[in-house]
């Protein structure tokens, strides 16, 4: 007997729902999802303004693009979308006032002077923390008021279209947002996995391809830059101070620097030995360093219902009497332990899964089981 219609629909909808609520899927397809979100917002703005025959309806669509066209992460959507909405509304009000004074006094010269003064003031504040508000105030003033020669009816309709565009844009800006916190976690987890792989290869004396190693370090360096760019948004999303995130960034940079020193030393030893180096098994301390990196990377990648466990302290501490290469290797282990402790300390903030609904947690758990 065929399954009932509701069961078949559930089977079809469940994979789509699982994909849409998966933070990792949204992270991997951020540009596509943002394109869909902006496209749907544009379509709604067109349908709303043409459906009720609003004059100058194209300005609603322009406003949609201005407000959310370049916004992606939830952390900057909350602030920047609001800033852009404020700037757009303020500009619409100034444009209407310019039209009114033009009709009242009839002086085109005064209108041009006032517009230039307002533009200059906006330009002054556009270079600073309130840049979005100031810039969009000036732009919207021109859209609504023109050069003061627009009719009051036309100005009011344009202001209404601006308001419609803002409402639509803000509604869609919160649809399937990509949390900067997830991007930060996934990028950091990827870096930690690469560190673990590279560290063990270097510690064991495995053969190194200089060009491949250089390309790998370049990718790790690019990730450092991306992680730093996300810190401000992460701070807003999960109530972490930028100072805490900066401490993690410094340790991350130090780990990469230590690996680069280890790689340079390994290449020098290989050249001195005629390109042949003995490969050995990793010792207990090196295996523990690798395990700690992978444990932390997995926690960041998948989240956890339980706090991070303390790492096993099996790594000897670096001492001044050690040789250069040995000291760097042991220092790398110390950096890993410090990074683990710091990330574990702020785990209640970045582990968003704990605050999500039970339905989302079940979907994420099933996705992890399949992977």
C-alpha positions as CSV (number, residue, x, y, z in Angstrom):
1,X,0.0,0.0,0.0
2,X,1.3,3.4,-1.0
3,X,2.2,5.8,1.9
4,X,-0.3,8.5,2.6
5,X,0.1,11.9,0.9
6,X,1.2,13.6,4.1
7,X,4.0,11.1,4.6
8,X,5.2,11.5,1.1
9,X,5.2,15.3,1.5
10,X,7.1,14.9,4.7
11,X,9.8,12.8,3.0
12,X,10.1,15.4,0.3
13,X,10.2,18.5,2.6
14,X,12.4,17.0,5.3
15,X,15.7,17.1,3.3
16,X,15.0,20.6,2.1
17,X,14.3,21.8,5.7
18,X,17.4,20.0,6.9
19,X,19.4,21.8,4.3
20,X,18.0,25.2,5.1
21,X,18.5,25.0,8.9
22,X,22.0,23.6,8.6
23,X,24.5,26.4,9.4
24,X,27.2,24.6,7.5
25,X,25.1,24.4,4.4
26,X,24.3,28.1,4.6
27,X,28.0,28.8,5.2
28,X,29.0,26.8,2.1
29,X,26.3,28.4,-0.1
30,X,26.3,31.9,1.4
31,X,26.5,33.8,-1.9
32,X,23.8,31.7,-3.5
33,X,21.4,32.1,-0.6
34,X,22.1,35.9,-0.5
35,X,21.4,36.1,-4.2
36,X,18.1,34.3,-3.8
37,X,17.2,36.5,-0.8
38,X,17.9,39.7,-2.7
39,X,16.1,38.5,-5.8
40,X,13.0,37.5,-3.9
41,X,13.0,40.9,-2.1
42,X,13.3,42.7,-5.4
43,X,10.4,40.6,-6.8
44,X,8.2,41.4,-3.8
45,X,9.0,45.1,-4.1
46,X,8.0,45.1,-7.8
47,X,4.8,43.2,-7.1
48,X,3.8,45.4,-4.2
49,X,4.3,48.7,-6.0
50,X,2.8,47.6,-9.4
51,X,0.0,45.6,-7.8
52,X,-1.4,48.7,-6.1
53,X,-0.2,51.0,-8.9
54,X,2.1,53.2,-6.7
55,X,3.7,56.0,-8.7
56,X,7.5,56.1,-8.8
57,X,7.5,52.4,-7.6
58,X,11.0,51.8,-9.0
59,X,12.4,53.7,-5.9
60,X,11.1,50.9,-3.7
61,X,13.3,48.4,-5.6
62,X,16.2,50.8,-5.5
63,X,15.8,51.0,-1.7
64,X,15.8,47.2,-1.4
65,X,19.1,47.0,-3.1
66,X,20.6,49.8,-1.1
67,X,19.5,48.4,2.3
68,X,20.3,44.7,2.0
69,X,22.3,44.3,-1.3
70,X,25.6,44.1,0.5
71,X,24.6,42.7,3.8
72,X,25.1,39.0,4.6
73,X,26.0,38.2,8.2
74,X,23.4,38.5,10.9
75,X,25.8,40.5,13.1
76,X,26.1,43.3,10.6
77,X,22.5,43.0,9.3
78,X,21.1,44.1,12.7
79,X,23.2,47.3,12.8
80,X,23.8,48.2,9.2
81,X,20.3,47.5,8.0
82,X,19.0,49.8,10.8
83,X,21.6,52.4,10.0
84,X,20.6,52.3,6.3
85,X,16.9,52.5,7.1
86,X,17.5,55.6,9.3
87,X,19.6,57.3,6.7
88,X,17.1,56.6,4.0
89,X,14.2,57.9,6.0
90,X,16.1,61.0,7.1
91,X,17.1,61.7,3.5
92,X,13.4,61.4,2.4
93,X,12.4,63.9,5.0
94,X,15.1,66.4,4.0
95,X,14.1,66.0,0.3
96,X,10.4,66.8,1.2
97,X,11.5,69.8,3.2
98,X,13.5,71.1,0.2
99,X,10.5,70.7,-2.1
100,X,8.3,72.6,0.4
101,X,10.8,75.5,0.8
102,X,11.2,75.7,-3.0
103,X,7.4,76.1,-3.4
104,X,7.3,78.5,-0.5
105,X,10.2,80.8,-1.4
106,X,10.7,80.0,-5.0
107,X,14.4,80.5,-4.9
108,X,16.3,78.0,-6.9
109,X,19.6,79.5,-5.7
110,X,18.7,79.0,-2.0
111,X,17.7,75.4,-2.8
112,X,21.0,74.6,-4.4
113,X,22.9,76.2,-1.5
114,X,20.9,74.2,1.0
115,X,21.4,71.0,-0.9
116,X,25.2,71.6,-1.1
117,X,25.4,72.4,2.6
118,X,23.5,69.2,3.5
119,X,25.7,67.2,1.1
120,X,28.8,68.7,2.7
121,X,27.5,67.8,6.2
122,X,26.7,64.3,5.1
123,X,30.2,64.0,3.5
124,X,31.8,65.0,6.8
125,X,30.0,62.3,8.7
126,X,30.3,59.7,5.9
127,X,33.9,59.2,6.8
128,X,33.4,57.7,10.3
129,X,31.3,55.4,12.3
130,X,28.0,56.8,11.0
131,X,29.1,56.6,7.3
132,X,26.1,54.6,6.1
133,X,23.6,56.9,7.7
134,X,25.2,60.0,6.4
135,X,25.8,58.8,2.8
136,X,22.3,57.4,2.4
137,X,20.8,60.6,3.8
138,X,22.4,62.6,1.0
139,X,21.5,60.0,-1.7
140,X,17.8,59.8,-0.6
141,X,17.5,63.5,-0.4
142,X,18.3,63.7,-4.1
143,X,16.0,60.8,-4.9
144,X,13.1,62.4,-3.2
145,X,13.7,66.1,-3.7
146,X,15.6,66.2,-7.0
147,X,17.0,69.6,-7.4
148,X,14.1,71.1,-5.6
149,X,12.0,71.0,-8.8
150,X,10.0,67.9,-7.9
151,X,6.3,68.2,-7.1
152,X,5.2,67.7,-3.5
153,X,3.0,64.8,-4.7
154,X,6.0,63.2,-6.5
155,X,8.2,63.7,-3.4
156,X,5.6,62.1,-1.1
157,X,5.2,59.1,-3.4
158,X,8.9,58.7,-3.6
159,X,9.1,58.9,0.2
160,X,6.4,56.3,0.4
161,X,8.2,54.0,-2.0
162,X,11.4,54.4,0.1
163,X,9.5,53.4,3.2
164,X,8.0,50.4,1.4
165,X,11.5,49.3,0.2
166,X,12.9,49.6,3.7
167,X,10.1,47.4,5.2
168,X,10.6,44.7,2.5
169,X,14.4,44.9,2.8
170,X,14.4,44.5,6.6
171,X,11.9,41.6,6.4
172,X,14.1,39.7,3.9
173,X,17.4,40.7,5.6
174,X,16.5,38.3,8.5
175,X,15.5,35.4,6.2
176,X,18.0,32.6,6.5
177,X,20.9,34.8,7.7
178,X,24.4,33.5,7.8
179,X,25.8,33.9,11.3
180,X,29.3,35.3,11.3
181,X,29.9,33.1,14.3
182,X,29.4,29.9,12.3
183,X,31.8,31.2,9.5
184,X,34.4,32.1,12.2
185,X,34.0,28.6,13.8
186,X,34.3,26.7,10.5
187,X,37.3,28.7,9.2
188,X,39.1,28.2,12.6
189,X,38.2,24.5,12.6
190,X,39.6,24.1,9.1
191,X,42.8,25.9,10.1
192,X,43.2,23.7,13.2
193,X,42.8,20.5,11.1
194,X,45.5,21.8,8.7
195,X,47.8,22.6,11.6
196,X,47.4,19.1,13.0
197,X,48.2,17.5,9.7
198,X,51.2,19.8,9.0
199,X,52.6,19.5,12.5
200,X,52.7,15.7,12.6
201,X,54.3,15.6,9.1
202,X,57.0,18.0,10.2
203,X,57.6,16.3,13.5
204,X,57.9,12.9,11.9
205,X,60.3,14.1,9.2
206,X,58.0,13.2,6.3
207,X,59.1,14.4,2.9
208,X,58.2,18.0,2.1
209,X,57.4,19.4,-1.3
210,X,58.5,23.1,-0.9
211,X,56.0,24.4,-3.5
212,X,53.1,22.5,-2.0
213,X,54.0,23.6,1.5
214,X,54.3,27.2,0.4
215,X,50.8,27.0,-1.2
216,X,49.4,25.4,2.0
217,X,50.9,28.2,4.2
218,X,49.4,30.8,1.8
219,X,45.9,29.3,2.3
220,X,46.3,29.3,6.0
221,X,47.4,32.9,6.0
222,X,44.4,33.9,3.9
223,X,42.2,32.2,6.5
224,X,43.8,34.4,9.2
225,X,42.7,37.5,7.3
226,X,39.1,36.2,6.9
227,X,38.9,35.3,10.5
228,X,40.0,38.8,11.6
229,X,37.4,40.4,9.3
230,X,34.6,38.4,11.0
231,X,35.5,39.4,14.6
232,X,33.3,42.5,14.8
233,X,30.2,40.7,13.6
234,X,30.9,37.7,15.9
235,X,31.3,40.0,18.8
236,X,27.8,41.5,18.2
237,X,26.1,38.1,17.7
238,X,27.3,36.1,20.7
239,X,28.2,38.8,23.3
240,X,32.0,38.2,23.1
241,X,34.4,41.1,23.4
242,X,36.7,41.9,20.5
243,X,39.5,41.6,23.0
244,X,38.7,37.9,23.6
245,X,38.5,37.2,19.9
246,X,41.8,39.1,19.4
247,X,43.5,36.9,21.9
248,X,42.4,33.8,19.9
249,X,43.6,35.5,16.7
250,X,47.0,36.1,18.2
251,X,47.4,32.5,19.2
252,X,46.2,31.4,15.8
253,X,48.8,33.6,14.1
254,X,51.5,32.3,16.5
255,X,50.7,28.7,15.7
256,X,51.1,29.4,12.0
257,X,54.4,31.2,12.6
258,X,55.7,28.2,14.6
259,X,54.8,25.8,11.8
260,X,56.5,28.0,9.3
261,X,59.7,28.0,11.4
262,X,59.4,24.2,11.7
263,X,59.0,23.9,8.0
264,X,62.0,26.1,7.3
265,X,64.2,24.1,9.7
266,X,63.0,20.8,8.2
267,X,63.9,22.0,4.7
268,X,67.3,23.1,5.8
269,X,68.0,19.7,7.5
270,X,66.8,17.9,4.3
271,X,69.1,19.9,2.1
272,X,72.0,19.3,4.5
273,X,71.3,15.6,4.4
274,X,71.2,15.5,0.6
275,X,67.4,15.5,0.5
276,X,67.0,12.4,2.5
277,X,65.6,12.5,6.1
278,X,64.7,9.5,8.3
279,X,61.0,9.2,8.9
280,X,60.0,8.3,12.5
281,X,56.8,7.6,14.4
282,X,55.3,10.5,16.3
283,X,55.8,10.3,20.1
284,X,53.2,10.6,22.8
285,X,53.4,14.3,23.1
286,X,53.2,15.0,19.4
287,X,50.2,12.6,19.1
288,X,48.5,14.5,22.0
289,X,49.1,17.8,20.3
290,X,47.5,16.5,17.1
291,X,44.6,15.0,19.1
292,X,43.9,18.2,20.9
293,X,43.9,20.2,17.7
294,X,41.4,17.8,16.1
295,X,39.3,17.6,19.2
296,X,39.0,21.4,19.2
297,X,38.4,21.5,15.5
298,X,35.5,19.0,15.8
299,X,33.9,20.9,18.6
300,X,34.0,24.1,16.6
301,X,32.8,22.4,13.4
302,X,29.8,20.5,14.9
303,X,29.1,22.1,18.2
304,X,28.4,20.0,21.3
305,X,25.8,19.5,24.0
306,X,28.6,19.1,26.6
307,X,31.4,21.5,27.5
308,X,34.8,20.8,26.1
309,X,36.8,18.4,28.2
310,X,40.2,19.5,29.4
311,X,43.1,18.3,27.2
312,X,45.5,15.7,28.5
313,X,48.7,17.4,29.6
314,X,51.1,15.1,27.8
315,X,53.2,17.8,26.2
316,X,56.6,18.7,27.7
317,X,57.1,22.4,28.2
318,X,59.7,24.2,26.1
319,X,62.9,25.1,28.1
320,X,65.8,27.4,27.2
321,X,68.3,24.5,27.0
322,X,66.4,22.8,24.2
323,X,67.7,22.9,20.6
324,X,66.0,25.3,18.2
325,X,63.8,22.8,16.4
326,X,62.9,21.0,19.5
327,X,62.0,24.2,21.3
328,X,59.7,25.4,18.5
329,X,58.0,22.0,18.4
330,X,57.4,22.0,22.2
331,X,56.4,25.7,22.1
332,X,53.8,24.8,19.4
333,X,52.3,22.3,21.8
334,X,52.1,25.0,24.5
335,X,50.3,27.3,22.1
336,X,47.8,24.6,21.3
337,X,47.0,24.1,25.0
338,X,46.6,27.8,25.5
339,X,44.3,28.1,22.5
340,X,42.2,25.1,23.6
341,X,41.8,26.6,27.1
342,X,40.8,30.0,25.7
343,X,38.2,28.6,23.2
344,X,36.8,26.2,25.9
345,X,36.4,29.2,28.3
346,X,34.1,31.0,25.8
347,X,32.4,27.9,24.6
348,X,29.0,28.8,26.1
349,X,28.9,31.9,23.8
350,X,30.0,30.4,20.5
351,X,28.2,27.1,20.9
352,X,25.0,28.4,19.4
353,X,23.5,24.9,19.1
354,X,22.8,24.9,22.8
355,X,20.4,27.8,22.4
356,X,18.7,26.5,19.3
357,X,15.3,24.8,19.3
358,X,15.1,21.1,19.8
359,X,13.9,20.6,16.2
360,X,17.0,22.3,14.8
361,X,19.3,20.2,17.2
362,X,17.6,17.0,16.0
363,X,18.2,18.0,12.3
364,X,21.8,18.9,12.9
365,X,22.4,15.6,14.9
366,X,21.0,13.5,12.0
367,X,23.1,15.4,9.5
368,X,26.2,14.8,11.6
369,X,25.3,11.0,11.9
370,X,25.2,10.8,8.1
371,X,28.5,12.5,7.7
